[in-house]
Amino acid sequence: MTSSPLTKLPLLLFLFILCCHAGSSVAETVGPDTQGYLSEPRFTLSAQACIESLSEQALSIDDGFEVNTLVSSELSCSQSSDGKNLIYNISWRGNDFNHDGDKDTLTFDVRVEAFSGSTFIYSESTGESSVTALGSSSTVSYWADADKSVWDIDGDSGDGISEGQSLRFSVENIDVSLSDYRVLFNGFSKINVMETNAGYGHNHIRGFGTELDSGTFDGSQTFTLDAVDSFTITGAGDRYAGRVWGISDIQFSFSIENPNVPSMNSTQWLAGSWGITYPVFGGERLDSEVANNYNYRAGAQEIVDELPTVGHIISNLSYFAHSHYFTLRQNSNVDIANEIHETLVPTLQNEQIILDVLQTFKNADKKVILYISTNYVGNASDEVKAAWQSYYTTEFAGNEYLAYENLIQGFVERFKDLADGYWLDTTSNINDDGKLQDFINMIKRTDPSSIVTANQGKNYFKQNGSPILVDSDGLDDNNDTEYKVILHEPLNTYQDFTHGHVTPIATGAPVNSWAYEEYTLPDMINKPWTSYSGKKVLKHAWFPVRERWHVPTLPLVFDVEQAYRFVKSITDTDASITFATTTAYAVKPNPGYLMEDEMDIMKVINARLLMEPAPEFEEYIRPEGASLDIVE
């Protein structure tokens, strides 16, 4: 393969082009809207926004590709009064929502209302506060100090919100300049608060009605909200009277889509889908396995023939936890074998394997999610690491992240017609470099129809603020280690669907823990969709079927009845599940095929789901002796 012209440019010119490309927005993507697109712009609004003499940073929009403020000519707003209310009239014309080559305009108003003398009951316990009546209408303005500001309620001497005062935020007059598109308001999702004249112990209640959450803070703090169309917050007293606080900014988002066409980059196709994993080695390891008679093409065809109800497959762009083994040889941006190291990629003949495998799945209308281990070349040999360092030092002025982003972008460019999503693992290095969101943005610029999730941060079930711990898995449990119970609720904006990773096995958690059946699965079933910062997220779980991830020689853990119960209970309510199935090694019969004992289970699940109606599953029963380290 010859290097692309881009890699042969002088270094400074290359970096300039790469930088400018990284900042480009979705508006530059041109193409007919034959399958629909989904855009989810997120706004952050501060009190002093839209006042010409004040901060240009007081209003910003994150469109998933870059953040723009009022410095941009494409974002504009004005502020006005409507009686005692403040109105922010906002216009954004920086995105091409339908990908026709022309930028479109989103307009809306944010209304801020103020009340004094609200009726409330404050409790420090979660869900036990209430605001049952808003007080009399008051004039809302703002208090500003340098580049900071808060909304202020007239009628007292404090700058901000005093005890019994309330603010209410709502969005109205929403419009987009596309007759066949609609705009949905996703709600208010986050607030930042700050004290305005010192003090501490500032209390508030979030929402209107009963069973509300409260909060207290000193200095400043961020509170994440369950996205709501109208958000109310009420002051519930301060440690020192007159030492008050206010909201410095509030975040909210919209979804813009064509209601008549399924959105290409929507996670809707994953809702209610069950899937399996089809591992394909990369780099020199792929060449070695093929030499040992691995037959991936036949293995993929067997999946298509035997498992028609499987809706999606997770396979590989790079091999699991081996970020230096890639399934393709040729790359749109760099000649990897000659410019970095030969062992990172398979032969040209063997790179065709992953292309044929994925095409087999696509021909059967199965969606494909590609796994990427993003740990640069962290698990490679010293020789490969030295070659990689020499490459990014020479070609990217020592910027390892830019070199890696350019490398993966070249693979995504080649895979984009075969892949529907990407699953990012080992993200610590990129996240520590502050580049994980940039990396996700690169994928979505290159493959706008894709969905992405990143294994960065895990959430766990808690009781009274402390993690729920499993003390015993039953009478035969000889492991004294207590472990947490995974909760598939996102902790960041890096997930279109939850990564679904189980509680780390190294902490003592079995891959099919009984606690998942009592906590994790019921949560997915009762609430298959969730949100984070206004972003809608589908709950998805990825369960290993053996004692460890991707090791076919270890014992099988799931049986037919539990596996079927997991699949049917999760997919019946539109959540999603993937089993981390494995392929037989060369020492096993039929290398490259799904392990026979795993395929037997998957075939039973498939046969039952084909029945009309699908049979019910066996009810779950807690194992004898299983217990939690809490008072039950």
Secondary structure as the mmCIF struct_conf table of DSSP 4:
data_model
#
loop_
_struct_conf.conf_type_id
_struct_conf.id
_struct_conf.beg_label_comp_id
_struct_conf.beg_label_asym_id
_struct_conf.beg_label_seq_id
_struct_conf.end_label_comp_id
_struct_conf.end_label_asym_id
_struct_conf.end_label_seq_id
HELX_LH_PP_P HELX_LH_PP_P1 THR A 2 SER A 4
HELX_RH_3T_P HELX_RH_3T_P1 PRO A 5 LYS A 8
BEND BEND1 LEU A 9 LEU A 9
HELX_RH_AL_P HELX_RH_AL_P1 LEU A 11 ALA A 22
TURN_TY1_P TURN_TY1_P1 GLY A 23 GLY A 23
HELX_RH_3T_P HELX_RH_3T_P2 VAL A 26 GLU A 28
STRN STRN1 VAL A 30 VAL A 30
BEND BEND2 THR A 34 GLN A 35
STRN STRN2 LEU A 38 SER A 39
STRN STRN3 ARG A 42 SER A 46
TURN_TY1_P TURN_TY1_P2 ALA A 47 CYS A 50
TURN_TY1_P TURN_TY1_P3 GLU A 52 SER A 53
BEND BEND3 LEU A 54 LEU A 54
HELX_RH_3T_P HELX_RH_3T_P3 GLU A 56 ALA A 58
STRN STRN4 LEU A 59 ASP A 62
BEND BEND4 GLY A 64 PHE A 65
STRN STRN5 VAL A 67 THR A 69
TURN_TY1_P TURN_TY1_P4 LEU A 70 VAL A 71
BEND BEND5 SER A 72 SER A 72
TURN_TY1_P TURN_TY1_P5 SER A 73 GLU A 74
STRN STRN6 LEU A 75 ASP A 82
TURN_TY1_P TURN_TY1_P6 GLY A 83 LYS A 84
STRN STRN7 ASN A 85 ASN A 95
TURN_TY1_P TURN_TY1_P7 PHE A 97 ASN A 98
STRN STRN8 ASP A 100 ASP A 100
BEND BEND6 GLY A 101 ASP A 102
STRN STRN9 ASP A 104 SER A 116
BEND BEND7 GLY A 117 GLY A 117
STRN STRN10 THR A 119 ILE A 121
BEND BEND8 GLU A 124 SER A 125
TURN_TY1_P TURN_TY1_P8 THR A 126 GLY A 127
STRN STRN11 SER A 129 ALA A 133
STRN STRN12 SER A 136 SER A 138
STRN STRN13 VAL A 140 ASP A 145
TURN_TY1_P TURN_TY1_P9 ALA A 146 ASP A 147
STRN STRN14 LYS A 148 ILE A 153
BEND BEND9 ASP A 154 GLY A 160
STRN STRN15 ILE A 161 ILE A 161
TURN_TY1_P TURN_TY1_P10 GLU A 163 GLY A 164
STRN STRN16 GLN A 165 VAL A 176
BEND BEND10 SER A 177 SER A 177
TURN_TY1_P TURN_TY1_P11 SER A 179 ASP A 180
STRN STRN17 ARG A 182 GLU A 195
BEND BEND11 THR A 196 ASN A 197
BEND BEND12 TYR A 200 TYR A 200
STRN STRN18 HIS A 202 ARG A 206
BEND BEND13 GLY A 207 PHE A 208
STRN STRN19 GLY A 209 PHE A 217
BEND BEND14 ASP A 218 GLY A 219
STRN STRN20 SER A 220 VAL A 228
BEND BEND15 ASP A 229 SER A 230
STRN STRN21 PHE A 231 GLY A 235
BEND BEND16 ARG A 239 TYR A 240
TURN_TY1_P TURN_TY1_P12 ALA A 241 GLY A 242
STRN STRN22 TRP A 245 GLU A 257
TURN_TY1_P TURN_TY1_P13 PRO A 259 ASN A 260
BEND BEND17 VAL A 261 VAL A 261
TURN_TY1_P TURN_TY1_P14 MET A 264 ASN A 265
HELX_RH_3T_P HELX_RH_3T_P4 THR A 267 LEU A 270
TURN_TY1_P TURN_TY1_P15 ALA A 271 GLY A 272
STRN STRN23 TRP A 274 THR A 277
HELX_RH_AL_P HELX_RH_AL_P2 GLY A 283 ALA A 291
TURN_TY1_P TURN_TY1_P16 ASN A 292 ASN A 293
HELX_RH_AL_P HELX_RH_AL_P3 TYR A 296 GLU A 306
TURN_TY1_P TURN_TY1_P17 PRO A 308 THR A 309
STRN STRN24 HIS A 312 ASN A 316
BEND BEND18 LEU A 317 LEU A 317
STRN STRN25 SER A 318 TYR A 319
TURN_TY1_P TURN_TY1_P18 PHE A 320 ALA A 321
STRN STRN26 HIS A 322 PHE A 326
BEND BEND19 THR A 327 THR A 327
BEND BEND20 ARG A 329 ARG A 329
BEND BEND21 SER A 332 ASN A 333
HELX_RH_AL_P HELX_RH_AL_P4 ILE A 336 GLU A 339
TURN_TY1_P TURN_TY1_P19 ILE A 340 ILE A 340
HELX_RH_3T_P HELX_RH_3T_P5 GLU A 342 LEU A 344
BEND BEND22 VAL A 345 VAL A 345
HELX_RH_AL_P HELX_RH_AL_P5 LEU A 348 ASN A 363
TURN_TY1_P TURN_TY1_P20 ALA A 364 ASP A 365
STRN STRN27 LYS A 367 SER A 373
BEND BEND23 ASN A 375 ASN A 375
TURN_TY1_P TURN_TY1_P21 TYR A 376 ASN A 379
BEND BEND24 ALA A 380 ALA A 380
HELX_RH_AL_P HELX_RH_AL_P6 ASP A 382 GLU A 395
BEND BEND25 PHE A 396 PHE A 396
TURN_TY1_P TURN_TY1_P22 ALA A 397 GLY A 398
HELX_RH_AL_P HELX_RH_AL_P7 GLU A 400 PHE A 415
TURN_TY1_P TURN_TY1_P23 LYS A 416 LEU A 418
BEND BEND26 ASP A 420 ASP A 420
STRN STRN28 GLY A 421 ASP A 425
HELX_RH_AL_P HELX_RH_AL_P8 SER A 428 ASP A 432
TURN_TY1_P TURN_TY1_P24 ASP A 433 GLY A 434
HELX_RH_AL_P HELX_RH_AL_P9 LEU A 436 THR A 446
TURN_TY1_P TURN_TY1_P25 PRO A 448 SER A 449
STRN STRN29 ILE A 451 ALA A 454
STRN STRN30 ASN A 459 TYR A 460
STRN STRN31 LYS A 462 GLN A 463
TURN_TY1_P TURN_TY1_P26 ASN A 464 GLY A 465
STRN STRN32 SER A 466 PRO A 467
STRN STRN33 LEU A 469 ASP A 473
TURN_TY1_P TURN_TY1_P27 LEU A 475 ASP A 476
STRN STRN34 TYR A 483 LYS A 484
STRN STRN35 ILE A 486 LEU A 487
BEND BEND27 LEU A 491 THR A 493
BEND BEND28 ASP A 496 ASP A 496
STRN STRN36 PHE A 497 PHE A 497
HELX_LH_PP_P HELX_LH_PP_P2 HIS A 501 VAL A 502
BEND BEND29 THR A 503 THR A 503
HELX_LH_PP_P HELX_LH_PP_P3 PRO A 504 PRO A 504
HELX_RH_3T_P HELX_RH_3T_P6 ILE A 505 THR A 507
TURN_TY1_P TURN_TY1_P28 GLY A 508 GLY A 508
TURN_TY1_P TURN_TY1_P29 VAL A 511 ASN A 512
HELX_RH_AL_P HELX_RH_AL_P10 TRP A 514 ALA A 515
HELX_RH_PI_P HELX_RH_PI_P1 TYR A 516 THR A 520
HELX_RH_AL_P HELX_RH_AL_P11 LEU A 521 ASN A 526
BEND BEND30 PRO A 528 PRO A 528
STRN STRN37 TRP A 529 TYR A 532
TURN_TY1_P TURN_TY1_P30 SER A 533 GLY A 534
STRN STRN38 LYS A 535 LEU A 538
STRN STRN39 HIS A 540 PRO A 544
BEND BEND31 VAL A 545 VAL A 545
STRN STRN40 ARG A 546 ARG A 546
BEND BEND32 GLU A 547 ARG A 548
TURN_TY1_P TURN_TY1_P31 TRP A 549 HIS A 550
TURN_TY1_P TURN_TY1_P32 PRO A 552 THR A 553
BEND BEND33 LEU A 554 LEU A 554
HELX_LH_PP_P HELX_LH_PP_P4 PRO A 555 PRO A 555
STRN STRN41 LEU A 556 LEU A 556
HELX_RH_AL_P HELX_RH_AL_P12 VAL A 560 THR A 571
TURN_TY1_P TURN_TY1_P33 ASP A 572 ASP A 574
STRN STRN42 SER A 576 ALA A 580
STRN STRN43 THR A 583 THR A 583
TURN_TY1_P TURN_TY1_P34 ALA A 586 VAL A 587
BEND BEND34 LYS A 588 ASN A 590
TURN_TY1_P TURN_TY1_P35 PRO A 591 GLY A 592
BEND BEND35 TYR A 593 TYR A 593
STRN STRN44 LEU A 594 LEU A 594
HELX_LH_PP_P HELX_LH_PP_P5 MET A 595 MET A 595
HELX_RH_AL_P HELX_RH_AL_P13 GLU A 596 LEU A 610
BEND BEND36 MET A 611 PRO A 613
HELX_LH_PP_P HELX_LH_PP_P6 ALA A 614 TYR A 620
HELX_LH_PP_P HELX_LH_PP_P7 ARG A 622 PRO A 623
TURN_TY1_P TURN_TY1_P36 GLU A 624 GLY A 625
STRN STRN45 ALA A 626 LEU A 628
BEND BEND37 ASP A 629 ILE A 630
#
